[in-house]
């Protein structure tokens, strides 16, 4: 058992799959000798060689095209987009090609590509680095979108993603890379894609989140508990397709819900979750389902980032609004 950061857990997941399957290849900008911007691939090239872990040119579209070609010739590519704000440069490869290959081939070919990329705010990155663009991926049929909130989940989910025969977009929140440690088994294990996890049991309100907002929601739940409000916190883990059954079962128990995301209100997947709750469980609701999100503006410069992002205090306020409706 290792006491690891999320960055270490992700590294170990890739090491495990590189060891287990010689068809697994890891590549991207600076992932080789440098170990990536956040050192998440550190040591892997030395351990497995330049043919298995290698650098690419500064061209996201080329990385995507390479991944497609490798997948069609029997490999399991793990491609890294250095920051997810650069995904527009490779959007056609991911959304226009990978996502529809199984359908296009009449179920005769698969596209086992894992697209890893850091994203998320709170670490004062330059423009185009922190944007939460998971909604673009979640709205593309044929893609699975996974966003872990802690080291244990990150390892199990990434192993599952690499073994999946369909393309998986695996997003790693930058603020979570080294913000805390957690006990993580050194042996391999998997966590099923498409399943949510209840991180905290409660009876008064359901709080649905993913990524860094899970940690913010857990802190908010602790504050609410001091006032006698027991919040249930659901970590979606996979945001597309998300675990509707777990969400609905919780809402039918608590009769109230809020959805928390770092993305702007018009972005992310909060609106889709609210729609599903409304369609499936409206007779169980005692109040409207509200959202905690960032404002509908372009991601701000670092100087005002903290004021722009959702935080536990805002989550507490929104939860009380629903409770007191």
N, C-alpha and C positions, 0 to 999 in steps of 0.2 A: 504494500500500500504506500503510495507516494502522497506527500502533502504538496500539491502542485497548484500553480496558477493556471488560468485557462489557456494561456499561450503554451505552457508545458504540456498540458493535456492534449492539445491539438497536435503538437509535435509528435507526441507518443502515438497518437492514433495513426498518423501518416507513417511513422516508423513501423508500427505493427503491420500495416497493409503492404508496405514495401517489402517487408520480410516474408509475408505470407504468400504474396502473389507477384511473380516477376513481371506480369503485364501492367502493374501499376507504375505510372510515371508521374513525377512532380515537376512542374515547370512554370516559369513566369519571370518577371523582371526582378533581377537581383536575388532570386531564391537560392542560388547555388552557394558560392563561396561566402557571400555576405549573410546568407541565412534570412533574407527578406528584410524589409524595413523594420519590422517588429521582432526580428530574429525568431520567427515561428518555424522556419525550416532550418534553423541553425544545426550544423553537424550532419545533416542528412546526405549532402553530397559527398562528404568525406567518407561516410559509412557505406553508401550504396553506389558511388561512382557517378561520373559526369554523364553517363548514358541513361541513368535513371532519374537523376535530379539535376536539372540544368537551367541556365539562364536563357532568356529569349531577348530579342531586340525590343526596343521601346515602341511597341506597336500592338495594342490590344486586339485589333482586328486580326493580326497575324497569329496571336495566341489562340484565339477562338477557332480560326481555320485549321490550325495545327491539331487542336483537340478533336475536331470533327474527323479529320483524316486518320488520326491514331485510333480513335474509337471504332472506326469502320474497318480497321485492319487488326482488330483483336486486342487492343490495349485498353487500359482503364486510366484515362488521363485525369490528373488532378491539377487543373490550371488555376493559377492565381492572378486575379486582377488586383494590382497593387493597392488601389483604393476604389471603392465601389462607385464613387462619383465619376470614374472613367468608363463606366459600363456602356455609355452611349457609343463609344468607339467600337464596341464589339456586340452591340445590340442585335444586329442582323444574325450573327452566328448563333447567339443564344436563343433569341425569340423567334427568329425566322427560319432557322435550320434545325438546331438540336431539338427544340421542343416538339417538332412535328415529324421527326424522322421515323419513329415507329409506325405512325399512321401512313406516312408517305410510302413506306416499304411494304405495306399490307401485313404488318406484324412479323416480317421476315428478318428485320434488322433492328438492333437496339442501339442506344446512344448512351453508354455508361460513363458520362462525363461529370465530374464534380467541379463546380466553379467556386473556388474559395475567394473571399475578399473581405478586408476590414472595412468598417463603416462606423458612423455614429459620432455624437457630439460629446462635449464635456472635456476635451483634451486640447482645445485651442489649435486645431489644425488650420492650414490655409484653405482658401476657397476651393470648392469642388472635391473636398476630401471627406467631409463628415455627413453628407446628405443621406437621408434614409429613403432609399429608392426601391425598397422591397415590394411596394405596391405595383410597380411596373412589371416585376417578375410574377407576382401573384395573380395578375390579371392575364397572364399568358398561359393558356391551356397547354399541358404537356410538360410543364416544369414543376418540380417540387422545390419549395423554398423553406430552408431550415435556419433558425436563429437561436442558438443556445444562450442560456443566461448564467451558466456556471461551469466550472471545470469538469465535474463528473458527467454532466449531460453532454458537454462538448465532445468528449472522447467517444462516448457511445454513439452519439448521433453521426459523427464524422465517419466512423467505421461503417455504419449502416449506409451512409451516403455513398462512400466509395464502392461498396458492394452492390449498390442498386443498379439495375440495368437501364434506368432512365436518367435523364439529366437532373442534377440536384444543384441548386444555388445555395451555398453554405456561407452565411454571413456572420462575421465575427465582430462584435462591438469592441471598438478600440479601448474604451474606458474599462472594459471587463478583462482585458488581457492580463493585467497584473494588479488589479485592485484588491484582490483577496485570494486566499488559498483554500483548498478543499481536499479531503482525502479522496484519492482516485486509485482504483485497483491497477496494479501494473500489468496484470494479465488482460487479455482481450475480452471485451463484452460489447453488446450492441443495445441500442435503444430504438424501438420501432419508430419509423418515420410516420407522421400523420397522427400521432397520439399526443394529447396534452397531459400535463402532470399537475395535480393539485398540490401546490407548495405549502398551503396553509388551509386548514379546515375552518369553516365558519358557517353561521346560520342567518346572518342579518343582511348581507350584501355580497354579491359576487364581483370580484375585480379581475378582469381578464387582461393579460399583458404578455409581452415577449421581449427578449433581449434585456437591455439595461433597465427597462421599465419594470421588470419583475423585481429587481432589487429595490427600486424606488417604491413599488407597491407593497413590498414586505415591510419596509420601514413605516409606510403610511398605516398599514394594518396594525402594527404595534402601537402607534399613537392612538388609533381608534379604539383599540382594546382597553386602553387606560380610561376611556370614557364609557366603557361597557358595550361597545359595538364590535361584534365578532365578524370580521370580513373573511371571506373565502378567496384565496388568491390562486388563480389558474395561470400556469405558464404554458402557453401554446406550444412552444418549441418548434413545431412545424406550422408555419403560417399559411402554407398552401400545399395540399389541402389541409385546412385546419380541422380539429376534432370537434365537430358540431355536437356530437352526442354528449361529450363530457360537459361542454358549455351549457347545453340545454338542461341537463340533469341538475347542474348546480343552480341555475336560475329558477328552476321549478322548486328547489329547496329554499332558496333565500328570498325569492320574489322581487329582487332588485339587482341591478347590475350597472357597472361602469366599465368602459373599455379604455385602456391606457396605451398610448403609443407615442414614440418620440417624433414620428413623422408629422407633417402638417395635417390639419384636419381633412383637407381634400385629398391627401395622399395616404400611404400606408394601407391597412386592411380593416381599420376600425369600423368604417361604414358598412362593410360586408358583414362583419360580425353582428352589428346592430340589426341589420336587415334580417339575418337568419333568426335571431332571437325573436324579433317582432313577428315573423312569419310562423314560427314554430311554437312559441310560448307566450303569446300575447295575453292569454287568459290567466297566466300565472303572475303577470307583472302588476305590482302595486304602484309603480312610478315609471316615468320614461327612462329608457336606457341612455345614459349620457356618456360623453367622450371627454377624455383628457388628452390633449394633443398640443403640438406646437402651433403657432399662428400660421395662417395662410400667407406667408411671405417667403421670399428667397432666403435661404439659410444665411444668417447674419455673420458679420465679421466677429473675430474672437473676443473683442472687447465687450460685446453685449451678449455673448453666447449664453451665459448662465441665466440671464434674465429671460431669454427666449425659450429655453428648454423646460419641459414639465419637471416637477420636483415633488417630493412627498407632501409638502404643505398644500400644493394645489390638488393633489389626489385626495387628501383628507377633506378639503373644502368641497370638492365635487361629490364625494361619498356622502357627506352630511346633507348636501342638497337633495340627493336622492332619498336618503333616509327620512328627511323632514318634509318630503313632498306632500 
